[in-house]
Structures are given as C-alpha cells and as structure tokens.
Amino acid sequence: MRKIVLATYHILLTCAVVFAGEHNLITRPPLIVGFNVLYGGYKIGEVDFTQSGPYQYLNQTVTELECRVESDAIIEHKGFYRSIVTEDYAVLYLKADVTTAGKTRIDEYNFDYASEKIHLQSDFPGEGKSTRCSIDFSDKDRRYFDMVSLIFRLRDGLDTLTAPFYIPVFVYSRLDSILIESIIDEPVTGQDGMTVAAKHIRARIPFATFPGIGDRFEIFISDDDNRVPLKAAVQMAVGKIEILPRPRE
C-alpha cells in the first residue's frame, strides 16, 4: 500500500505544478500556488508549490522549487520536495522528505555533471540509519529534470516542441524518461467561465508503476504569452485524479 501511495504522489507532483488555476494568476517567480487533489469528486489531499526568484549557486543562475504534499486518504502521507534547477530547469540538487504511516525517509541527490555521477544520501530518522551511494549516468543524456522541473521545460518550449518525444527525468532514484505523446490545440473553459485558447499535452510514464495507477496524464496550458497552466488530470484504473486550485479564503 505504501508503494502505491508514493507512486500516486510522484505523479501528482507532475500535475500539481501545472495547474495554476485562474487565468489572471501570475505564473512567473516568485510564485506560490495551492491545490486540492480530488478523486471521484472527493478531496484526498493538498499540494502547495513555490518557486523562488533567480539567484547564484555553484557559479550559475538557478531557481528553487518546493512542493508540499499532504493526504490522510488510504494512509497518512506527508511529503516535502525541494530542488535547485538551472535556467533551463535541469536539476542540480533534489531533496525528498517523506513521511508515510509514521515512517520518515529523507533522500538528498546532488548531480555532479563534471564527474557524471549523482550522489545520493538516504536518512531514516526513526531507525537511526543512513546510507550513501553514487549513480553513474555517463552513458545517458546529461540534462535531467525532476518530476517538477520538467513541466517548466514544457512551458518554456511550448512554441517549438513537437510530439512524440522523450524528456529525461530522475525519479524513484533512477534515470528514466517521460513520453510526450501529443500536443494539440484545444480551448478550455476556466473557473471564471471564460474560454481561452490552450495547448492540450498528453504524456505517458513509460516506466513501471503500481496496480491501480495509470501511466498517462494530461495538462492544459494557455496558448498566449502568459503560458498559464489551466488544468491537469491523472488516469487511474478506475476514474481519474483531478488537480484543482484551492479556493481563496
């Protein structure tokens, strides 16, 4: 059950980032947005996302992405994900602090592109354990995105992207890819009742998931200068998970 929940939330991270809600929402850094996660019309969790303004890190310009995930559906799950990415959103550093059913695991990944290695440290606070290892990616694509930063790669390249194509990602402590299956023009009616021109992106996760979790997701991004993400969904074996903006208080 724990693996199913974790796999679901890795996919949620992909979709939550792209659903900015209202068409007039500012979607350039610094950015703070919040979402409700629904399944079958019922709220099963919340996702909050922030993006910093640019700053200098390791002699290059970067931005920082953070994502908080919380749910008490099926099993209690809390996750905090932080990554430092380059101007083209390739990941340099990634930290995942996850607590599921009372058990916490903290993974930190440092991408050393000079030595073509990813250095991983995993801590298990409740067990007093810590492990370290390195992952070689010398025979792989040298620009990788995490499940958050790849969406910004799509947004920035929306005018020039053609499908099908693969985007290299780092997820589940492994190097893999996301298949962008199609990009089509499809208008979207937002929560404010306005219909706007949009790009409908369908994508597939070609690596193995878990029973009940679909391998396809879709996102809609406004086809204008603002590139506002409008909505997102993850297909499940039965129904789908929807990502909706949290109502403003």
Phi, psi and omega per residue, in radians:
M1 nan -0.713 3.141
R2 -1.025 -0.742 -3.132
K3 -1.126 -0.659 3.129
I4 -1.104 -0.773 3.136
V5 -1.110 -0.782 -3.133
L6 -1.101 -0.729 3.132
A7 -1.113 -0.714 3.104
T8 -1.028 -0.773 -3.056
Y9 -1.321 -0.438 2.982
H10 -1.106 -0.702 3.091
I11 -1.197 -0.670 3.116
L12 -1.060 -0.646 3.112
L13 -1.047 -0.698 3.121
T14 -1.064 -0.792 -3.035
C15 -1.452 -0.607 -3.054
A16 -1.085 -0.649 -3.102
V17 -1.092 -0.504 -2.993
V18 -1.637 -0.027 -3.063
F19 -1.835 1.454 -3.028
A20 -1.422 -0.209 3.031
G21 1.586 -2.150 -3.032
E22 -1.002 2.517 -3.055
H23 -1.143 -0.434 -3.114
N24 -1.648 0.177 3.132
L25 -1.223 2.365 3.087
I26 -1.246 2.180 -3.070
T27 -2.040 0.339 3.048
R28 -1.874 2.679 -3.080
P29 -1.164 2.685 -0.140
P30 -1.225 2.466 -2.984
L31 -2.269 2.362 3.039
I32 -2.365 2.113 3.125
V33 -2.414 2.667 -3.138
G34 -2.346 2.596 -3.041
F35 -2.427 2.672 2.900
N36 -1.763 2.505 3.093
V37 -1.880 2.172 -3.056
L38 -2.077 2.492 3.004
Y39 -2.363 2.122 -3.087
G40 1.100 0.485 -3.132
G41 1.475 -0.067 -3.118
Y42 -1.858 2.440 3.123
K43 -1.249 2.206 3.118
I44 -2.058 -0.094 -3.138
G45 3.141 3.106 3.100
E46 -2.315 2.597 3.072
V47 -2.353 2.248 3.037
D48 -2.049 2.478 -3.076
F49 -2.366 2.415 3.054
T50 -2.323 2.613 3.032
Q51 -2.319 2.253 -3.131
S52 -1.405 2.963 2.925
G53 -1.328 2.963 -3.109
P54 -1.213 2.585 3.039
Y55 -2.679 3.024 -3.083
Q56 -1.629 2.321 3.128
Y57 -2.609 2.173 -3.115
L58 0.907 0.780 3.062
N59 1.102 0.506 3.037
Q60 -2.575 2.815 -3.124
T61 -1.450 2.254 -3.089
V62 -2.376 2.951 2.909
T63 -2.268 2.806 -3.114
E64 -1.995 2.284 3.132
L65 -1.974 2.352 3.085
E66 -2.295 2.515 3.137
C67 -2.476 2.227 3.091
R68 -1.945 2.277 -3.141
V69 -2.170 2.285 3.085
E70 -2.408 2.427 3.090
S71 -2.740 2.524 2.990
D72 -2.095 0.286 3.112
A73 -1.450 2.333 -3.126
I74 1.195 -1.000 -3.141
I75 -2.665 2.529 -3.115
E76 -1.180 2.259 -3.101
H77 -2.475 2.261 3.039
K78 -2.330 2.307 3.135
G79 -2.422 2.462 3.040
F80 -2.246 2.114 -3.046
Y81 -2.095 2.258 -3.126
R82 -2.305 2.298 3.110
S83 -2.409 2.613 3.033
I84 -1.959 2.194 -3.021
V85 -2.243 2.701 3.115
T86 -1.323 3.137 -3.126
E87 -1.089 -0.459 3.086
D88 -1.727 0.248 3.010
Y89 1.298 0.205 2.981
A90 -1.193 2.452 -3.011
V91 -1.466 2.356 3.054
L92 -1.849 -0.598 -3.087
Y93 -2.565 2.430 3.134
L94 -2.476 2.301 3.075
K95 -2.235 2.250 3.113
A96 -2.119 2.011 3.132
D97 -1.952 1.805 -2.959
V98 -2.159 2.307 3.038
T99 -2.127 2.100 3.129
T100 -2.256 2.172 -3.124
A101 0.908 0.704 3.076
G102 1.457 -0.070 3.141
K103 -1.842 2.266 -3.060
T104 -1.926 2.416 3.041
R105 -2.354 2.342 3.131
I106 -2.121 2.048 3.117
D107 -1.959 2.323 3.068
E108 -2.167 2.220 -3.119
Y109 -2.067 2.198 3.025
N110 -1.985 2.099 -3.123
F111 -1.550 1.937 3.118
D112 -1.771 1.585 -3.062
Y113 -1.233 -0.455 3.122
A114 -1.133 -0.739 -3.134
S115 -1.688 0.027 3.118
E116 0.990 0.808 3.107
K117 -2.413 2.665 2.990
I118 -1.948 2.125 -3.133
H119 -1.673 2.136 -3.057
L120 -2.023 2.269 2.978
Q121 -2.129 2.224 3.131
S122 -2.060 2.247 3.127
D123 -2.066 2.466 3.111
F124 -2.169 1.479 -2.999
P125 -0.959 -0.703 -3.104
G126 -1.200 -0.357 -3.108
E127 -1.885 -0.110 -3.129
G128 1.174 0.491 -3.101
K129 -1.979 2.696 3.073
S130 -2.616 2.425 3.116
T131 -2.295 2.714 3.090
R132 -2.372 2.533 3.046
C133 -2.807 2.981 3.091
S134 -2.193 2.522 -3.136
I135 -2.028 2.168 -3.099
D136 -1.498 2.319 3.044
F137 -2.296 0.588 -3.089
S138 -1.163 -0.449 -3.127
D139 -1.798 0.337 -3.094
K140 -2.045 3.033 2.991
D141 -1.042 2.385 -3.018
R142 -1.576 0.025 3.071
R143 -2.075 1.975 -3.112
Y144 -2.068 2.625 3.121
F145 -2.084 2.590 2.994
D146 -1.549 -3.113 -3.028
M147 -1.279 -0.073 3.044
V148 -1.737 -0.894 -3.007
S149 -1.204 -0.387 -3.130
L150 -1.114 -0.492 3.136
I151 -1.151 -0.643 3.103
F152 -1.205 -0.553 3.025
R153 -1.053 -0.729 3.106
L154 -1.142 -0.798 -3.108
R155 -1.044 -0.859 -3.056
D156 -1.186 -0.471 -3.105
G157 -1.833 0.331 -3.000
L158 -1.062 -0.558 -3.111
D159 -1.281 -0.435 -3.017
T160 -1.961 -0.193 -3.098
L161 -1.243 2.459 3.022
T162 -2.232 2.627 -3.107
A163 -2.066 2.685 0.036
P164 -1.432 2.644 3.022
F165 -2.771 2.822 -3.113
Y166 -1.871 2.498 3.010
I167 -2.023 2.121 -3.135
P168 -1.207 2.342 -3.141
V169 -2.318 2.828 3.039
F170 -2.087 2.008 -3.064
V171 -2.671 2.619 -3.105
Y172 0.968 0.606 -3.131
S173 1.049 0.590 -3.134
R174 -2.559 2.749 3.060
L175 -1.591 2.253 -3.122
D176 -2.681 -2.652 -3.092
S177 -2.715 2.758 3.025
I178 -1.959 2.290 3.113
L179 -1.627 2.063 3.001
I180 -1.504 1.889 -3.016
E181 -1.423 -0.688 -3.104
S182 -2.761 2.652 3.030
I183 -2.351 1.975 -3.083
I184 -2.252 2.764 3.043
D185 -1.386 2.219 3.122
E186 -2.720 1.937 -3.128
P187 -1.052 2.636 -3.133
V188 -2.273 2.379 3.033
T189 -1.677 2.086 -3.076
G190 -1.482 -3.106 -3.127
Q191 -1.145 -0.414 3.125
D192 -1.462 0.052 3.117
G193 1.487 -0.056 -3.141
M194 -1.510 2.455 3.069
T195 -1.746 2.246 -3.094
V196 -2.225 2.657 3.052
A197 -1.172 2.431 -3.084
A198 -2.596 2.763 2.986
K199 -1.752 2.239 3.132
H200 -1.783 2.008 -3.095
I201 -1.872 2.140 3.042
R202 -1.871 2.358 -3.067
A203 -2.433 2.789 -3.134
R204 -2.348 2.484 3.062
I205 -1.671 1.794 -3.001
P206 -1.339 -0.138 3.077
F207 -1.562 2.890 -3.025
A208 -1.147 2.385 3.008
T209 -1.928 -2.549 -3.072
F210 -2.300 2.809 -3.098
P211 -0.925 2.343 3.101
G212 1.589 -0.248 -3.107
I213 -1.837 2.092 -3.133
G214 -1.226 2.843 3.138
D215 -1.822 0.181 -3.121
R216 -2.130 2.538 3.019
F217 -2.491 2.849 -3.138
E218 -2.454 2.612 3.119
I219 -2.432 2.672 3.083
F220 -2.118 2.243 3.139
I221 -2.188 2.314 -3.094
S222 -1.055 2.426 -3.106
D223 -1.628 1.207 3.114
D224 -2.638 -3.018 -3.096
D225 -1.167 -0.428 -3.075
N226 -1.386 -0.452 -3.125
R227 0.928 0.868 -3.106
V228 -1.370 2.125 3.019
P229 -1.168 2.277 -2.986
L230 -1.853 -0.691 3.095
K231 -2.886 2.890 -3.109
A232 -2.684 2.736 3.119
A233 -2.679 2.635 3.064
V234 -2.097 2.185 3.117
Q235 -1.311 2.385 3.065
M236 -2.018 3.017 3.091
A237 -1.048 -0.635 3.044
V238 -2.227 2.026 3.122
G239 1.335 -2.750 -3.125
K240 -2.659 2.762 3.029
I241 -1.666 2.315 3.133
E242 -1.986 2.534 3.119
I243 -1.953 2.017 -3.072
L244 -2.157 2.503 3.124
P245 -1.115 2.440 3.115
R246 -1.243 2.302 3.133
P247 -0.987 2.426 3.124
R248 -1.293 2.365 -3.134
E249 -1.462 nan nan
